[in-house]
Amino acid sequence: MRESLGIALDSTSISTALVDADTPRLGSIDEFRHGWGEDGGVPTAHASARALASATQVAIERAARSDLQPTVIGVLCERADVRDLIPQTLPAQAFGAVVVVNGLDARLAYLSAVDALAGVSPILAFWPEGTETVIAAIDLRAGAIESAHRYISAELLASSATFTATLDTIVVQQNPVPKMLVAMGIPEQDYELSATAAERSGLGFLFLGERAQLAIGTALVAAARPAPATASPVPGVFGGAGEAVPTAAASRRWAPLVLLSVLLVLGGLLIGLLSVLAPDNARTATTDRSNTDTPPAQPGGEHRPESSHGERRSGSDASASESAIPGPAGQGGGGVGEGTGPSPQVPPLPAESLRPCDPVVPAAPARLRRSDPDLPTTSPTQTPEAEPCTPTRNG
């Protein structure tokens, strides 16, 4: 995208247009026009030069608000006295590349960008210039003006017959014959007369009423000119005291990166604050039993056996019942109901090494069964300290 700014100054108005030189058929991006001299007075040369500088400054600021920066400025000035003041009014160090454009070149560039004229060539175009009217034969394909003639507007537009005769004279002189008559910025009262004259001469008719036609054409011509080796985008606008005021376009292009950096810094500060405020004695979940406060369960305490009547015994009763079961030689124990006190805790031994009086029962806990078989009357050799193991049978 190549932004180009065009400014057109005449005795009645000043207009500006910002265009994309890569897509000229899309028209202007931004434009405005300010009229003056409505009372018939013509501003002085210095007043016109100040207006030219102010219009340029406003146009650049409007482009900067949309993050656009013109690479070149084209100026069209029909007044020679104002044209001589352009180097002092728009200095290169403040406005960059400034190109002075001819009026015919600006109109040709504008007509070449009109979508309705695509593929139509040659044509006749006319426009007013003060008290005169210019009629030009233009070859749009070649991008050249074949001929141009000036006529007094009061005589040319006195009647449709006069205008028709003038067009017929011009058409006969052209080879190939023009296909269309294009009216550029003519007054509304002359529209119907011009359309009638074009129809009588066998020409098509097109009216172009865009106010910033010259400014658009000027911008396109300036963009097509080869830029100097030292040319660069417009660095700023001309301030009131003569200094260059930088535009806001360059700084706004860095705004997203600055915002992202600020967000990253704030995120880091927030994480650090949360880590400082977190409690010091916080623990993390673990499966290591050494980190827990609950002591491991003792053997034999994981299940409470039930009595023969289906009642679950307490921990002390279960311990007493377990101590009543005879063990191997050298271990204390007694019959049911004969215990003299809680027996010392003995670490469990593998089932193979035990010599119980009762047969080995399933590993799953179960109640005593009335159908247990009778055990032999023989018992292991008793020591003086050990009591005889006499199994009993309930019921």
matplotlib code that plots the C-alpha trace (Angstrom):
import matplotlib.pyplot as plt

x = [0.0, 1.5, -0.3, 0.0, -1.5, -2.7, -3.5, -5.2, -5.4, -7.3, -8.9, -12.1, -11.2, -8.6, -9.0, -7.0, -7.2, -5.4, -5.2, -3.6, -1.5, -1.6, -5.5, -6.4, -9.8, -11.1, -11.1, -9.8, -9.3, -10.0, -10.7, -12.1, -12.6, -12.8, -14.2, -13.3, -13.7, -17.5, -17.8, -15.7, -12.5, -9.2, -6.9, -3.4, -0.5, 0.8, -2.7, -3.1, 0.3, -0.6, -3.9, -1.9, 0.3, -2.6, -4.5, -1.5, -1.0, -4.7, -4.6, -1.5, -3.0, -6.2, -4.2, -2.1, -5.3, -5.9, -2.2, -1.5, 1.5, 1.9, 5.1, 4.8, 2.8, 1.6, 0.6, -1.4, -1.5, -3.0, -1.7, 1.9, 2.4, 1.5, 3.4, 6.6, 6.1, 5.7, 9.4, 9.1, 5.6, 6.2, 9.9, 11.3, 12.8, 9.3, 7.1, 9.4, 9.0, 6.9, 6.0, 4.5, 2.0, 0.5, -3.3, -3.6, -1.5, -3.7, -6.9, -5.5, -4.5, -7.9, -9.8, -7.5, -8.7, -12.4, -14.0, -16.8, -14.2, -12.3, -11.8, -13.3, -10.9, -10.5, -12.8, -13.6, -13.4, -14.3, -14.1, -14.4, -11.4, -12.6, -14.4, -13.2, -14.0, -11.4, -12.2, -9.5, -9.2, -7.7, -6.4, -6.8, -5.1, -2.0, -2.3, -1.9, -3.8, -4.1, -5.3, -6.9, -8.7, -10.1, -13.4, -15.2, -17.8, -20.5, -20.3, -19.8, -22.7, -25.0, -27.2, -27.1, -26.8, -23.5, -22.1, -23.1, -21.4, -18.3, -18.2, -18.8, -15.7, -13.5, -14.7, -14.0, -10.4, -9.8, -8.8, -10.0, -13.3, -14.0, -16.7, -17.8, -18.1, -17.1, -18.1, -15.7, -17.1, -19.4, -22.3, -25.6, -27.3, -25.0, -25.7, -28.8, -27.3, -24.1, -26.0, -28.2, -25.1, -23.4, -26.4, -26.7, -23.0, -23.3, -21.3, -22.0, -22.2, -20.7, -20.8, -18.1, -19.1, -16.6, -15.3, -11.7, -11.0, -7.9, -6.6, -7.0, -5.3, -2.5, -1.8, -1.7, 0.7, 3.0, 3.0, 3.9, 6.9, 10.2, 11.1, 14.5, 17.1, 16.8, 13.0, 11.3, 7.8, 6.5, 8.2, 5.8, 3.8, 4.8, 4.2, 3.2, 6.7, 8.3, 9.5, 8.6, 6.0, 6.1, 3.0, 1.4, 1.4, 4.9, 4.1, 0.7, 2.2, 4.2, 1.2, 0.3, 3.9, 3.9, 0.6, 1.8, 4.9, 2.9, 0.6, 3.6, 5.1, 1.8, 1.4, 4.8, 4.2, 0.9, 2.5, 5.2, 2.7, 0.7, 3.8, 4.7, 1.2, 0.9, 1.1, 4.5, 3.2, 1.3, 1.8, 1.5, -0.3, 1.9, 1.5, 4.4, 3.1, 6.0, 4.7, 1.3, 0.5, -1.7, 0.1, 0.0, -2.6, -1.5, -1.9, -5.0, -6.7, -8.0, -11.0, -13.2, -14.5, -18.1, -19.4, -21.5, -24.6, -23.6, -22.4, -19.2, -16.7, -14.7, -11.0, -10.2, -12.5, -10.9, -7.4, -8.5, -9.9, -6.7, -4.6, -6.8, -5.9, -2.9, 0.3, 3.5, 5.7, 7.3, 4.4, 1.8, -1.8, -4.8, -8.2, -11.3, -12.3, -9.0, -6.9, -5.1, -4.5, -3.6, -0.8, 2.3, 2.2, 4.0, 4.9, 3.0, 4.9, 4.3, 1.4, 3.8, 5.9, 2.9, 1.8, -1.8, -4.1, -6.9, -6.5, -5.5, -8.6, -9.1, -7.3, -10.5, -11.9, -14.8, -16.8, -16.2, -18.2, -20.0, -18.9, -15.2, -13.7, -12.4, -8.7, -6.3, -5.9, -2.1, -0.5, 3.0, 5.5, 4.7, 7.3, 7.0, 6.0, 3.5, 0.0, -1.5, -3.3, -6.7, -9.0, -12.6, -15.7, -18.6, -22.1]
y = [0.0, 3.3, 6.3, 9.5, 13.0, 15.4, 19.1, 21.3, 25.0, 27.4, 30.8, 29.5, 26.5, 24.2, 20.4, 17.5, 13.8, 10.7, 7.8, 4.4, 4.5, 0.7, 0.6, 3.9, 2.6, 2.4, 6.2, 8.3, 7.1, 10.5, 13.9, 17.3, 20.6, 24.2, 26.9, 30.6, 33.8, 33.3, 37.1, 37.4, 38.4, 36.5, 35.8, 37.2, 35.0, 34.8, 34.0, 31.3, 29.8, 29.8, 28.0, 25.5, 24.7, 24.4, 22.1, 19.9, 19.7, 18.8, 16.1, 14.5, 14.5, 12.9, 10.2, 9.6, 9.0, 6.0, 4.8, 6.0, 7.9, 9.5, 8.7, 11.7, 15.0, 16.3, 20.0, 21.5, 25.3, 27.2, 30.6, 31.3, 33.7, 31.0, 28.3, 30.3, 30.1, 26.4, 25.6, 28.0, 26.9, 23.2, 22.6, 19.2, 18.7, 19.0, 17.4, 15.0, 14.7, 17.4, 17.3, 20.1, 18.7, 20.2, 20.5, 18.5, 15.6, 15.5, 15.3, 12.6, 10.5, 11.0, 10.0, 6.9, 5.8, 6.2, 2.7, 3.8, 4.7, 1.4, 0.3, 3.5, 5.4, 8.0, 10.5, 14.2, 15.8, 19.4, 21.4, 25.1, 27.3, 30.7, 32.4, 29.8, 26.2, 23.7, 20.8, 18.1, 15.0, 12.2, 8.8, 6.9, 3.7, 5.6, 7.9, 11.0, 14.2, 14.6, 18.1, 20.8, 24.0, 26.9, 28.6, 31.4, 29.8, 32.4, 31.7, 28.0, 27.3, 29.9, 27.2, 23.4, 24.1, 26.1, 23.4, 20.7, 22.4, 22.9, 19.2, 18.2, 20.2, 18.6, 15.0, 15.4, 16.3, 13.2, 9.8, 7.5, 9.1, 9.8, 7.6, 9.6, 13.2, 13.5, 16.6, 17.3, 19.4, 21.6, 23.7, 21.9, 24.4, 23.2, 19.5, 19.1, 21.3, 19.2, 15.9, 17.1, 18.2, 14.9, 13.0, 15.1, 14.5, 10.7, 10.6, 9.0, 11.2, 10.9, 13.5, 13.4, 15.6, 14.5, 17.6, 16.5, 15.3, 17.5, 16.4, 12.7, 13.1, 15.1, 12.4, 9.7, 11.8, 12.4, 8.7, 7.8, 10.1, 8.5, 9.3, 10.9, 8.6, 10.4, 10.4, 9.0, 8.9, 12.3, 12.7, 15.2, 18.3, 22.0, 23.6, 27.1, 28.1, 26.6, 23.3, 19.8, 18.2, 14.4, 12.5, 9.8, 7.1, 5.7, 5.5, 3.9, 1.1, 0.0, 0.3, -3.5, -4.5, -2.1, -3.3, -7.0, -6.1, -4.4, -7.4, -9.8, -7.6, -7.4, -11.2, -11.8, -9.4, -11.2, -14.6, -13.4, -11.8, -15.0, -17.0, -14.6, -14.7, -18.5, -20.2, -21.7, -24.9, -26.0, -29.7, -31.5, -34.8, -37.9, -41.6, -42.2, -43.6, -42.2, -38.6, -39.3, -39.0, -42.1, -45.2, -48.4, -50.9, -53.7, -57.3, -58.8, -55.5, -55.2, -57.5, -58.0, -61.6, -62.2, -64.4, -67.5, -65.5, -63.1, -60.3, -58.4, -58.5, -55.5, -55.2, -56.4, -59.5, -60.3, -60.1, -62.3, -64.9, -64.9, -65.3, -68.3, -70.3, -72.6, -71.9, -73.8, -74.8, -72.0, -69.7, -68.9, -69.5, -71.1, -72.6, -70.6, -68.7, -69.6, -66.6, -64.9, -61.6, -60.1, -62.0, -60.2, -59.2, -61.7, -60.9, -63.2, -66.1, -67.7, -70.3, -73.2, -72.8, -72.9, -76.1, -75.4, -77.8, -77.1, -77.8, -75.0, -72.9, -70.8, -67.5, -65.5, -64.8, -67.0, -67.9, -71.1, -74.0, -76.6, -79.3, -79.0, -82.5, -83.9, -83.3, -86.1, -86.1, -86.0, -82.7, -81.4, -81.7, -79.2, -77.0, -76.1, -72.6, -73.6, -74.8, -77.9, -77.3, -78.8, -78.0, -77.7, -77.9, -75.7, -77.3]
z = [0.0, -1.1, 0.4, -1.6, -0.7, -3.4, -2.8, -5.5, -5.1, -7.4, -7.1, -5.6, -3.3, -1.9, -1.8, -0.5, -1.2, 0.2, -2.2, -2.5, -5.6, -5.9, -6.2, -7.9, -9.1, -5.5, -5.3, -2.4, 1.1, 2.6, 1.1, 1.9, 0.1, 1.5, -0.7, -0.5, -2.6, -2.7, -2.6, -5.8, -3.9, -4.6, -1.6, -1.7, -2.6, 1.0, 2.3, -0.3, 0.7, 4.4, 3.5, 1.5, 4.5, 6.8, 4.5, 4.2, 7.9, 8.5, 5.8, 7.3, 10.8, 9.5, 7.8, 11.0, 13.0, 10.7, 11.0, 7.4, 6.3, 2.9, 1.1, -1.3, -1.6, -4.9, -5.2, -8.1, -8.1, -11.0, -9.7, -10.6, -7.7, -5.2, -7.0, -6.5, -2.7, -2.5, -1.6, 1.4, 2.3, 2.2, 3.0, 2.2, 5.7, 7.3, 4.6, 2.7, -1.0, -2.6, -6.3, -8.3, -10.8, -14.0, -14.3, -17.6, -16.1, -13.0, -15.1, -17.3, -14.3, -12.7, -15.9, -16.2, -12.7, -13.4, -13.6, -15.9, -18.6, -18.5, -22.1, -23.6, -25.8, -27.2, -25.5, -25.4, -22.0, -21.1, -17.8, -16.8, -16.0, -14.8, -17.7, -20.2, -21.0, -22.2, -24.5, -24.9, -27.0, -24.8, -25.7, -22.4, -23.7, -24.6, -21.6, -23.8, -24.6, -28.4, -28.5, -26.2, -27.1, -25.0, -25.7, -24.0, -21.8, -22.5, -26.3, -26.2, -23.8, -25.2, -26.8, -27.5, -31.3, -30.7, -28.5, -31.0, -33.9, -31.9, -31.0, -34.6, -35.7, -33.1, -33.9, -37.6, -36.8, -34.7, -35.9, -34.5, -33.7, -30.0, -28.4, -25.4, -24.1, -20.4, -18.4, -15.4, -12.7, -14.8, -13.2, -12.9, -15.3, -18.1, -17.6, -19.8, -22.5, -22.6, -22.7, -25.6, -27.6, -27.1, -28.2, -31.4, -32.2, -31.8, -28.6, -25.3, -22.2, -18.7, -15.9, -13.2, -10.3, -7.7, -5.9, -5.3, -8.9, -9.2, -5.8, -6.6, -10.0, -8.4, -5.8, -8.5, -10.6, -7.6, -6.8, -10.4, -10.4, -9.6, -6.0, -5.2, -3.7, -0.3, -0.3, 2.8, 4.3, 5.5, 8.9, 10.3, 9.8, 9.8, 13.2, 13.8, 14.9, 11.8, 13.5, 12.3, 14.5, 14.3, 13.5, 15.7, 13.0, 13.9, 17.7, 17.2, 15.2, 18.3, 20.6, 20.5, 21.4, 24.3, 25.6, 25.4, 27.3, 30.1, 30.4, 30.7, 33.5, 35.4, 35.1, 36.6, 39.5, 40.2, 40.3, 42.6, 45.0, 45.2, 46.0, 48.8, 50.4, 50.2, 53.8, 54.7, 56.2, 53.2, 52.4, 49.2, 48.8, 49.0, 49.1, 51.5, 54.8, 56.7, 56.1, 57.7, 61.4, 61.6, 63.0, 61.1, 62.0, 64.4, 63.2, 64.3, 64.9, 61.3, 62.0, 65.0, 65.2, 66.1, 68.8, 68.3, 68.8, 66.0, 68.2, 67.3, 70.0, 71.2, 70.8, 74.3, 73.9, 70.6, 72.2, 75.0, 72.6, 70.7, 73.8, 74.9, 71.8, 72.7, 70.9, 70.5, 73.3, 75.2, 74.8, 77.4, 77.0, 78.6, 77.9, 77.3, 80.4, 82.2, 81.2, 84.0, 82.2, 78.8, 77.2, 75.8, 72.2, 70.1, 66.5, 64.1, 62.5, 59.2, 59.2, 58.3, 61.5, 63.9, 65.6, 66.5, 68.3, 65.9, 62.2, 59.8, 59.0, 55.9, 55.7, 55.8, 59.3, 60.3, 63.4, 65.4, 63.9, 66.0, 63.6, 64.3, 64.6, 67.9, 68.4, 69.8, 73.5, 73.2, 73.7, 73.3, 76.2, 78.8, 80.5, 84.1, 83.2, 80.4, 81.2, 79.4, 76.1, 76.5, 73.5, 74.5, 72.5, 73.0, 72.9]

ax = plt.figure().add_subplot(projection="3d")
ax.plot(x, y, z, "-o")
ax.set_aspect("equal")
plt.show()
